[in-house]
Amino acid sequence: MRILQIKPIVHVWLCAAALALAAGCATSSKSGKTSFYFYPPPPDDPRIQFLTSFSSQRGLRGGDDRTFLNYITGTAQPEKALAKPYGAAAGGKRFYVCDTDMSAVLVAELETRHLRALAAGGDATLKIPLNIAIDSDGSIYIADSGREQVVVLDKDEKYVTALGKTGEMKPRDVAVGKDRLYVADLLNHSVRVYDKKDNSLQFSIPRPEDRTNDERRLYTPTNLGLDSKGRLYVADTGASAVMIYEPDGKFVRRVGGVGDSLGQFARLKGIALDRADRLYAVDALSQAVQIFNDKGELLMWFAEPDTGDKMQDLPAKVFVDYEDVGFFEKYASPNFKVEHLVVVINQVGPRKVSVFGFGHKK
């Protein structure tokens, strides 16, 4: 995978957009041939392919959400459609998507292509669900900024407990490790670390001695990720950087910084890690997803903000999914092998859940 030269990012987008359009999108052209979007564009070897997207149950089942969105003009009213999604995660052959306008988590059942609302009533009632994490045992953790709590459900979507009390924290994201839970706390400019067995608060990151250090402190922690070594990655929107800490809270390094060039961020949002510890970081202003290696070096980016058929439109979240590749392989080019999925959540537009394949040329 190539290392890109650092250039003003808007200029690079426009050049890449033209090349991508020349290659075509994942639709049928007038000639009847199917064409595809790849990143980087030719002549480089492809590493990312846009596969499909959906914003409603119709789109999930293979319909065209772009025509379906005519309900905005009042000509049609959609059923089971996303309104304003934000955070999301995969688990149990499902995509879970937090919808802030609907005060709900919508569940895309990949096997049946059915879209439904998470059963969350009573003590589990949601107000403003921002982000969600699914544990290996199916447990569900929802960071709800309206409740100022993390709501915990079991694999059957039954209420278990809620972390935090009103006024104690402002949760923005939650990450699940082997033995610990991590909660991004905007109120205290920190990440709260809980024991997963008894939900007891263990400590906070950064360490006390780092909280006044401009290079190691957290300003606006909004999104979290964990790598294969258990290191914590924190998307600090205020600092325009991803901060990395050891499991015990020791500072490792920061990735990025404020700016409009590749390797920098203007409005950093969601992050994710794959099994090779590559970091995927979403920028809501540039609408690009940048990919870094485990040393924090930029590898590539993908986005399509300047065409009429946008791949990203106010993106807020990205997650990596290895388990559900089979549900989307039919959209891949015959000459492209999908290794894992990279899913981007957009708050507006016809592609609210955009599914990309990370892979290589066969």
Secondary structure as GFF3:
##gff-version 3
##sequence-region A 1 362
A	DSSP	alpha_helix	9	23	.	.	.	ID=ss1
A	DSSP	beta_strand	27	28	.	.	.	ID=ss2
A	DSSP	beta_strand	34	35	.	.	.	ID=ss3
A	DSSP	beta_strand	38	39	.	.	.	ID=ss4
A	DSSP	beta_strand	48	54	.	.	.	ID=ss5
A	DSSP	alpha_helix	57	60	.	.	.	ID=ss6
A	DSSP	alpha_helix	65	68	.	.	.	ID=ss7
A	DSSP	three_ten_helix	69	73	.	.	.	ID=ss8
A	DSSP	beta_strand	85	90	.	.	.	ID=ss9
A	DSSP	beta_strand	94	99	.	.	.	ID=ss10
A	DSSP	beta_strand	104	109	.	.	.	ID=ss11
A	DSSP	beta_strand	114	117	.	.	.	ID=ss12
A	DSSP	three_ten_helix	122	124	.	.	.	ID=ss13
A	DSSP	beta_strand	129	134	.	.	.	ID=ss14
A	DSSP	beta_strand	140	144	.	.	.	ID=ss15
A	DSSP	beta_strand	149	153	.	.	.	ID=ss16
A	DSSP	beta_strand	159	163	.	.	.	ID=ss17
A	DSSP	beta_strand	171	176	.	.	.	ID=ss18
A	DSSP	beta_strand	180	185	.	.	.	ID=ss19
A	DSSP	beta_strand	190	195	.	.	.	ID=ss20
A	DSSP	beta_strand	201	205	.	.	.	ID=ss21
A	DSSP	three_ten_helix	208	210	.	.	.	ID=ss22
A	DSSP	beta_strand	221	226	.	.	.	ID=ss23
A	DSSP	beta_strand	232	236	.	.	.	ID=ss24
A	DSSP	beta_strand	241	245	.	.	.	ID=ss25
A	DSSP	beta_strand	251	256	.	.	.	ID=ss26
A	DSSP	beta_strand	268	273	.	.	.	ID=ss27
A	DSSP	beta_strand	279	283	.	.	.	ID=ss28
A	DSSP	beta_strand	288	292	.	.	.	ID=ss29
A	DSSP	beta_strand	298	302	.	.	.	ID=ss30
A	DSSP	beta_strand	315	321	.	.	.	ID=ss31
A	DSSP	three_ten_helix	325	327	.	.	.	ID=ss32
A	DSSP	three_ten_helix	329	331	.	.	.	ID=ss33
A	DSSP	beta_strand	336	346	.	.	.	ID=ss34
A	DSSP	beta_strand	353	361	.	.	.	ID=ss35
###
